[in-house]
Amino acid sequence: MRLLPLAAACAAAVLLSSGCAAADKAQSCAEATQVVSQTISAIGKAVDDPAAMRQKIEDGVTDLENMANKAADTTLRDALQGLADSLQKLNVDDANAAVDAAQKVATDGANYLSKVSEACL
């Protein structure tokens, strides 16, 4: 008789811990999606100001890398770091480069946002 309450307690602990893991992943996914979307948007809005765009790129790289370092899921971490790496390669020296960078960020950002979504399924 004493084993039944112990077994029930163990089963409850397993269910709670797996539920917590799922909740943690859902929270990470929501935050990752928000960081990627905000980064893409902020960079796109700065297309008329190359200096501001460079700063938005730096800020985005920092945010993405911080999020990647916190992500427990390898696929999610790789997607976030991949976008950060892509942003670091951008060179925004003048207005024409800013336009080119904005287009690349939009394209790459959409691809990596898709990868983040896939990681979160």
C-alpha positions as MATLAB code, in Angstrom:
seq = 'MRLLPLAAACAAAVLLSSGCAAADKAQSCAEATQVVSQTISAIGKAVDDPAAMRQKIEDGVTDLENMANKAADTTLRDALQGLADSLQKLNVDDANAAVDAAQKVATDGANYLSKVSEACL';
ca = [
       0.000    0.000    0.000;
       2.800    2.425    0.757;
       4.249    2.012   -2.744;
       1.136    3.398   -4.400;
       1.490    6.948   -2.961;
       5.215    6.892   -3.748;
       4.533    5.812   -7.329;
       1.891    8.502   -7.685;
       4.282   11.127   -6.342;
       6.996   10.008   -8.784;
       4.573   10.095  -11.700;
       3.434   13.571  -10.706;
       7.053   14.752  -10.498;
       7.769   13.427  -13.993;
       4.681   15.112  -15.421;
       5.504   18.398  -13.726;
       9.108   18.375  -14.876;
       8.174   17.574  -18.477;
       5.523   20.278  -18.356;
       8.109   22.751  -17.088;
      10.475   21.826  -19.896;
       7.721   22.407  -22.433;
       6.846   25.731  -20.823;
      10.520   26.762  -20.840;
      10.818   25.890  -24.518;
       7.640   27.785  -25.344;
       8.967   30.832  -23.476;
      12.344   30.591  -25.260;
      10.617   30.272  -28.613;
       8.400   33.275  -27.971;
      11.387   35.375  -26.890;
      13.510   34.206  -29.833;
      10.785   35.048  -32.332;
      10.386   38.483  -30.756;
      14.151   39.195  -30.803;
      14.477   38.167  -34.453;
      11.429   40.203  -35.507;
      12.505   43.291  -33.564;
      16.033   43.081  -34.964;
      14.827   42.836  -38.556;
      12.376   45.684  -38.043;
      14.850   47.998  -36.292;
      17.485   47.533  -38.982;
      14.959   48.068  -41.763;
      13.724   51.312  -40.187;
      17.274   52.713  -40.147;
      17.809   52.348  -43.908;
      18.051   56.136  -44.372;
      20.819   56.516  -41.785;
      23.884   54.262  -42.263;
      25.352   55.161  -38.848;
      22.085   54.332  -37.093;
      21.836   51.116  -39.112;
      25.334   50.062  -38.024;
      24.267   50.598  -34.412;
      21.039   48.632  -34.905;
      23.054   45.801  -36.444;
      25.435   45.765  -33.466;
      22.515   45.831  -31.033;
      20.791   43.036  -32.935;
      23.918   40.876  -32.948;
      24.254   41.330  -29.183;
      20.590   40.482  -28.562;
      20.674   37.440  -30.843;
      23.882   36.097  -29.316;
      22.544   36.594  -25.790;
      19.372   34.747  -26.727;
      21.376   31.982  -28.435;
      23.493   31.522  -25.314;
      20.342   31.047  -23.218;
      18.617   28.657  -25.630;
      18.630   25.057  -24.456;
      17.532   23.732  -27.849;
      20.464   23.274  -30.238;
      18.440   23.991  -33.377;
      17.077   27.198  -31.894;
      20.543   28.236  -30.730;
      22.011   27.563  -34.197;
      19.294   29.603  -35.914;
      19.823   32.596  -33.626;
      23.603   32.421  -33.930;
      23.302   32.002  -37.702;
      21.394   35.258  -38.034;
      23.865   37.011  -35.714;
      26.749   35.763  -37.882;
      24.976   36.950  -41.029;
      24.471   40.417  -39.535;
      28.119   40.670  -38.491;
      29.179   40.251  -42.109;
      27.243   43.337  -43.227;
      29.235   46.417  -44.129;
      27.196   49.618  -44.077;
      29.453   52.446  -45.250;
      27.006   54.593  -47.207;
      23.371   54.936  -48.267;
      23.663   52.378  -51.087;
      25.231   49.822  -48.756;
      22.450   50.505  -46.243;
      19.800   49.703  -48.846;
      21.631   46.508  -49.811;
      22.009   45.566  -46.147;
      18.318   46.167  -45.458;
      17.389   43.853  -48.313;
      19.797   41.166  -47.094;
      18.522   41.481  -43.530;
      14.929   41.116  -44.740;
      15.776   37.994  -46.751;
      18.094   36.379  -44.214;
      15.835   37.396  -41.360;
      12.849   35.666  -42.962;
      14.924   32.520  -43.515;
      16.170   32.438  -39.933;
      12.739   33.270  -38.554;
      11.515   30.200  -40.400;
      14.329   28.153  -38.818;
      13.380   29.471  -35.377;
       9.767   28.449  -36.032;
      10.859   24.979  -37.129;
      12.966   24.588  -33.996;
       9.950   25.474  -31.908;
       7.593   22.865  -33.306;
];
